[in-house]
Amino acid sequence: MKKLLISALVAATFLQPAGAQRRPDSLNAVARDYVVLQLAIGEKEEGYIDAYYGPAALKAQGQALAKRSNLAALRSATRALSARVARLSRPGAGPDARRARFLAAQLTAADTRLRMLQGEKLSFDEEARGLFGVVPDLKPLSFYDPVVAEIERLVPGTGPIGDRVDAFQNRFTIPKDRLKPVFDAAIAGCRAETLSHFRMPPGERFDLAFVTGKSWSGYNYYQGGYHSKIEVNTDLPIRISRAVDLGCHEGYPGHHSLNSLLEQKLTRGRGWIEDSVFPLFSPQAIIAEGSANYGVELAFPGKRKVQFETRTLYPLAGLPTADADRYDALLEATKKLGGARMTIAREFLNGRISEAEAVALTRKYQLMSEARAKQSVSFTKQYRTYVINYGLGQDMVRADVESRQGEAARWKRFEQIISEPTLPSDLRAKR
């Protein structure tokens, strides 16, 4: 009975009972309650909130709501807020219609995450659909056997193919004492390419730090005020190709660009307070990760990436360039194995394979050393179906952007995607 009373009280905070309030409800009012609710959920799960730069008063309200509410109460509040959004929703493609659809999708994800936090077991597909609004069409691992065979021809020799690929790639490791100049130059190159196609907010900036003890290779912590903190994990040796990959993904035109533009155009430009909070497990993530991954291709298409690397980064790293083209060809070939990661994650999260089997399959189909395979599976254990956002998100953003003709049109569409309340359903998507 006590839990039911708490749930009712919290839900009442987000409901607009008939006759109880004279002022009509609005999307602005819903958006403020949405921020408070998301911040309250963030108090229940560390890492749930990826970024928040809104008013301190709303954060305090979120903390207070979390203190007086259990998970069931927060679910009731989520459903009540969803009902308000439904009442305010209108058909069409205008700003308010898109805003309402965005809030509705984000609340569906919040409800799904609360179900999981309460111990409900969801299948891989149910979880992906509930959190991110999409379900990947996955291939069986046998589909990737011809790709592995093709890569074997690129890296001849004896021993397991994964070990041979890993050994070859290790020849392109950046010495630790040269990481900072290499990454500084890589991010500068990514920034220059981006700024040649769209403007960033004035005064935007980032801080770069190298860290250890993480399951990820890089992370952007958006601070607000067009400022990011970019961290690069050095637990494992970092190869030269990762400098541009992470520079674009975490910086330009990736996460730093997306968050800065959303703050400029939506939070400040339109007063949409909901965009000041980024819940990690939400449809926002597939747009953020997909655009960040595709941003590498957009900024450095074709051979432009390896040309930039050999001209600028290899000398800073003190690496010979003789096999750079062969290394680049290998990296292009291994991209065809990207979907295998999602298939392995589905089998692992659905309980059909053990962690040890997931590591072994990752070694085979991602062509990784044991240490890198363990790090990859560790990420899946921590973030679960979030792994779909990288490969599937990239495919969806690429399909949409490349449906436009010409470089200028593609960059314009990319900028729209990362500066508007974009959902996966808004993309001309390959799934």
C-alpha positions in Angstrom: 0.0 0.0 0.0 2.8 2.4 0.9 4.5 1.9 -2.5 1.2 2.5 -4.3 0.7 5.8 -2.4 4.2 6.9 -3.3 3.6 6.1 -6.9 0.4 8.0 -7.0 1.9 11.1 -5.4 4.8 11.1 -7.8 2.6 10.5 -10.8 0.4 13.5 -9.7 3.5 15.7 -10.1 3.4 15.0 -13.8 -0.3 14.8 -14.4 -2.6 17.7 -15.3 -5.9 16.7 -13.6 -9.1 18.2 -15.0 -10.0 21.3 -13.1 -6.9 21.1 -10.8 -4.9 23.7 -12.7 -6.2 26.8 -14.5 -3.3 27.2 -16.9 -3.4 24.9 -19.9 -0.6 22.3 -20.3 2.2 23.0 -22.7 5.2 21.3 -24.2 7.4 23.7 -22.3 5.8 22.5 -19.0 6.2 18.9 -20.1 9.8 19.5 -21.0 10.7 20.8 -17.6 9.1 17.9 -15.9 10.8 15.6 -18.4 14.2 17.0 -17.4 13.5 16.6 -13.7 12.3 13.0 -14.2 15.4 12.0 -16.3 17.7 13.5 -13.6 15.8 11.6 -10.9 16.3 8.3 -12.9 20.0 9.3 -13.2 20.2 9.4 -9.4 19.1 5.7 -9.4 21.6 4.5 -12.0 25.1 5.8 -12.2 26.0 6.7 -15.8 22.4 6.9 -17.0 22.8 10.7 -17.6 25.5 11.2 -20.2 25.3 15.0 -20.0 23.4 17.8 -18.3 24.0 21.5 -18.5 20.6 22.9 -17.6 19.6 24.9 -14.6 20.9 23.8 -11.2 17.3 24.2 -9.8 16.0 21.4 -12.0 18.9 19.2 -11.0 18.0 19.8 -7.3 14.4 19.0 -8.1 15.5 15.7 -9.8 17.6 14.8 -6.7 14.6 15.5 -4.4 12.3 13.5 -6.6 14.7 10.6 -6.5 15.0 10.7 -2.7 11.2 10.4 -2.2 10.5 8.0 -5.0 11.2 4.3 -5.7 11.6 2.8 -9.2 7.9 1.9 -9.4 7.0 5.5 -8.5 9.3 6.8 -11.2 7.7 4.5 -13.7 4.3 5.9 -12.8 5.6 9.4 -13.3 7.0 8.4 -16.7 3.7 7.0 -17.9 1.9 10.1 -16.6 4.2 12.3 -18.5 3.9 10.2 -21.6 0.1 10.7 -21.4 0.6 14.4 -21.3 2.8 14.3 -24.3 0.2 12.3 -26.2 -2.5 14.8 -25.4 -0.3 17.6 -26.7 0.9 15.8 -29.8 -0.2 17.0 -33.2 0.3 15.4 -36.7 2.7 16.9 -39.1 6.4 17.7 -39.6 6.5 21.1 -37.8 8.8 21.9 -34.9 6.2 21.3 -32.2 5.1 18.0 -33.8 8.7 16.8 -34.0 9.4 18.0 -30.4 6.4 16.0 -29.1 7.5 12.8 -31.0 11.0 13.2 -29.6 9.7 13.5 -26.0 7.4 10.5 -26.5 10.3 8.3 -27.8 12.6 9.4 -25.0 10.0 8.6 -22.4 9.4 5.1 -23.9 13.1 4.5 -23.5 13.0 5.8 -19.9 10.1 3.5 -19.1 12.0 0.5 -20.6 15.2 1.3 -18.6 13.1 1.5 -15.4 11.6 -1.9 -16.2 15.2 -3.2 -16.5 16.3 -1.6 -13.3 13.4 -3.2 -11.5 14.7 -6.6 -12.6 12.6 -7.3 -15.7 14.4 -9.5 -18.2 14.0 -8.4 -21.8 15.3 -10.2 -24.9 17.9 -8.5 -27.0 15.3 -7.3 -29.5 12.8 -6.1 -26.9 15.5 -4.2 -25.1 16.9 -2.6 -28.3 13.4 -1.6 -29.5 12.4 -0.2 -26.1 15.6 1.8 -25.5 16.6 2.9 -29.0 13.5 2.5 -31.1 15.1 0.1 -33.6 15.9 -3.6 -33.9 18.9 -4.6 -36.1 18.5 -7.2 -38.8 21.4 -9.4 -37.8 23.3 -12.0 -39.9 24.4 -15.4 -38.6 28.1 -15.5 -37.8 28.6 -17.9 -40.7 27.8 -15.0 -43.0 31.1 -13.5 -42.1 33.3 -16.5 -42.9 34.0 -15.4 -46.5 35.1 -12.0 -45.2 37.5 -13.6 -42.7 38.8 -15.7 -45.6 39.3 -12.6 -47.7 41.3 -10.9 -44.9 43.5 -14.0 -44.5 44.7 -13.3 -48.0 45.7 -9.8 -47.0 47.7 -11.0 -44.0 49.4 -14.3 -45.1 51.4 -16.4 -42.6 50.9 -19.1 -40.1 48.9 -19.2 -36.9 45.4 -18.0 -36.1 44.2 -15.1 -38.4 43.3 -13.0 -35.4 46.8 -13.2 -34.0 48.3 -12.4 -37.4 46.0 -9.4 -38.0 46.7 -8.1 -34.4 50.5 -8.5 -34.9 50.4 -6.6 -38.2 48.3 -3.8 -36.7 50.6 -3.5 -33.7 53.3 -2.3 -36.1 51.3 0.9 -36.3 51.1 1.6 -32.6 51.7 5.2 -31.5 54.4 5.4 -28.8 53.0 6.7 -25.6 55.2 9.7 -25.4 53.8 10.8 -28.8 50.1 10.3 -28.1 49.4 13.9 -27.3 50.9 15.6 -30.4 49.4 12.9 -32.7 45.9 13.4 -31.2 46.2 17.1 -31.1 47.0 17.1 -34.8 44.3 14.5 -35.6 41.6 16.5 -33.8 42.8 19.7 -35.5 42.5 18.0 -38.9 39.0 16.7 -38.1 38.0 20.2 -36.9 39.3 21.9 -40.0 37.4 19.5 -42.3 34.2 20.1 -40.3 34.5 23.9 -40.2 34.9 24.0 -44.0 31.3 22.8 -44.2 29.4 24.2 -41.3 29.9 26.7 -38.5 30.4 25.8 -34.9 29.2 28.0 -32.1 31.7 30.8 -31.1 34.0 29.9 -28.3 33.5 26.2 -28.6 36.4 24.2 -27.1 37.4 20.9 -25.6 40.0 19.5 -23.1 41.8 16.3 -24.0 42.9 13.7 -21.4 44.4 10.2 -21.4 42.9 7.8 -18.9 43.0 4.1 -17.9 40.7 1.5 -16.4 37.7 1.9 -18.9 35.8 -0.5 -21.0 35.6 2.0 -23.9 38.4 3.5 -26.1 37.2 7.1 -26.0 34.5 9.2 -24.4 33.1 12.7 -24.7 31.8 14.3 -21.5 29.9 17.4 -22.7 30.1 20.1 -20.1 27.7 22.7 -21.6 28.7 26.2 -22.8 30.1 24.5 -26.0 32.8 22.8 -24.0 33.6 19.1 -24.0 36.1 16.9 -22.1 37.4 14.2 -24.4 39.0 11.2 -22.8 41.1 8.5 -24.6 41.7 5.2 -22.9 45.3 4.0 -23.0 44.8 0.5 -21.3 45.7 -1.0 -24.7 48.2 0.3 -27.3 46.6 2.9 -29.6 47.2 2.5 -33.3 47.6 5.4 -35.7 44.2 4.9 -37.4 42.4 5.5 -34.1 43.6 9.1 -33.8 41.4 10.3 -36.7 38.7 7.9 -35.7 38.5 9.2 -32.2 39.1 12.8 -33.2 36.1 12.8 -35.5 33.9 10.5 -33.4 34.4 12.3 -30.0 35.1 15.7 -31.5 34.4 17.0 -35.0 31.9 16.4 -36.6 30.9 13.9 -33.9 29.8 14.2 -30.3 31.3 17.6 -29.5 29.7 19.1 -32.6 26.4 17.4 -32.0 26.1 18.5 -28.4 27.3 22.1 -29.2 24.9 22.5 -32.0 22.0 21.1 -30.0 22.8 23.6 -27.2 23.1 26.5 -29.6 20.1 25.8 -31.9 17.6 24.1 -29.5 18.4 24.7 -25.9 19.4 28.4 -26.3 17.9 29.1 -29.7 14.4 27.8 -29.1 14.4 27.5 -25.3 13.8 23.7 -25.5 15.1 22.7 -22.0 14.8 19.0 -22.7 17.9 19.1 -24.9 20.0 20.1 -21.9 19.8 16.5 -20.7 21.1 13.5 -22.5 20.0 10.1 -21.1 22.4 7.5 -22.4 19.9 4.7 -23.0 17.6 6.5 -25.4 16.9 7.0 -29.2 19.3 10.0 -29.0 22.1 7.5 -28.6 21.7 5.9 -32.0 21.8 9.3 -33.7 24.8 10.4 -31.6 26.9 7.3 -32.1 25.8 6.7 -35.7 26.6 10.2 -36.8 29.9 10.2 -34.9 31.0 7.0 -36.6 29.8 8.1 -40.0 31.4 11.5 -39.4 34.9 9.9 -40.0 33.8 8.8 -43.5 32.2 12.2 -44.2 35.3 14.2 -43.1 37.8 11.9 -44.7 36.2 10.0 -47.6 38.1 7.4 -49.7 41.9 7.7 -49.5 41.8 11.2 -47.9 42.1 9.6 -44.4 45.3 7.6 -45.1 46.7 10.6 -47.1 46.2 12.9 -44.1 47.6 10.3 -41.7 50.8 9.6 -43.8 51.3 13.3 -44.4 50.7 14.6 -40.9 50.3 11.9 -38.2 52.8 9.2 -39.2 55.8 11.7 -38.9 54.5 12.9 -35.5 54.3 9.3 -34.3 57.7 8.4 -35.7 56.2 5.6 -37.8 57.3 4.5 -41.3 54.7 4.9 -44.1 55.9 2.0 -46.3 52.9 -0.3 -45.4 50.4 2.5 -44.7 48.2 1.6 -47.8 48.2 -2.1 -46.9 47.2 -1.2 -43.4 44.4 1.0 -44.7 43.2 -1.8 -47.0 43.1 -4.2 -44.0 41.1 -1.7 -42.0 38.6 -1.3 -44.9 38.2 -5.0 -45.2 37.6 -5.5 -41.4 34.8 -3.0 -41.5 32.8 -5.7 -43.3 32.9 -7.7 -40.0 31.2 -4.9 -38.0 27.8 -6.6 -37.9 29.3 -9.7 -36.3 29.8 -7.7 -33.1 26.0 -7.2 -32.8 25.3 -10.9 -33.5 27.8 -11.9 -30.8 26.2 -9.4 -28.4 22.7 -10.8 -29.1 23.8 -14.4 -28.4 25.6 -13.4 -25.3 22.9 -11.1 -23.8 20.2 -13.7 -24.6 22.2 -16.3 -22.6 22.9 -18.6 -25.6 26.7 -18.3 -25.2 29.0 -17.8 -22.2 31.3 -14.9 -21.7 34.3 -17.1 -22.6 32.5 -18.1 -25.8 31.7 -14.5 -26.6 35.4 -13.6 -26.2 36.5 -16.5 -28.5 33.9 -15.5 -31.1 35.0 -11.9 -30.9 38.6 -13.0 -31.5 37.5 -15.0 -34.5 35.1 -12.5 -36.1 36.5 -9.2 -35.0 40.1 -10.4 -35.5 41.3 -9.2 -32.1 43.8 -10.2 -29.6 42.5 -11.8 -26.4 43.0 -8.6 -24.4 41.0 -6.5 -27.0 38.3 -9.1 -27.3 37.9 -9.1 -23.5 37.6 -5.3 -23.5 35.0 -5.5 -26.2 32.9 -8.1 -24.3 33.3 -6.1 -21.1 31.7 -3.1 -22.9 28.8 -5.3 -23.9 28.4 -6.6 -20.3 28.3 -3.0 -19.1 26.3 -1.3 -21.8 24.3 -4.2 -23.3 22.3 -3.4 -26.4 24.0 0.0 -26.6 26.4 -1.7 -29.0 23.9 -1.5 -31.8 24.2 2.2 -31.9 27.6 2.2 -33.5 27.1 -0.2 -36.5 23.4 0.1 -37.1 23.4 3.8 -36.3 26.3 4.4 -38.7 24.5 2.5 -41.5 21.3 4.4 -40.9 22.9 7.9 -40.9 25.1 6.9 -44.0 22.0 5.8 -45.9 20.2 9.0 -45.2 23.1 11.4 -45.9 24.3 9.6 -49.0 20.8 9.7 -50.5 21.7 13.3 -51.2 23.7 14.2 -54.3 26.9 16.1 -53.9 29.3 16.9 -51.0 27.7 20.2 -50.0 24.2 18.6 -49.8 25.5 15.7 -47.8 27.2 18.0 -45.2 24.0 20.1 -45.0 21.9 17.0 -44.3 24.4 15.8 -41.7 24.3 19.1 -40.0 20.5 19.0 -39.9 20.6 15.5 -38.4 22.9 16.5 -35.5 21.2 19.9 -34.7 17.5 18.9 -34.7 15.4 16.6 -32.5 16.2 13.7 -34.8 14.8 10.2 -34.2 15.9 6.9 -35.9 12.4 7.0 -37.6 13.3 10.3 -39.2 16.1 8.8 -41.2 16.0 7.2 -44.7 17.4 4.2 -43.1 19.1 1.0 -44.0 18.4 -1.5 -41.2 
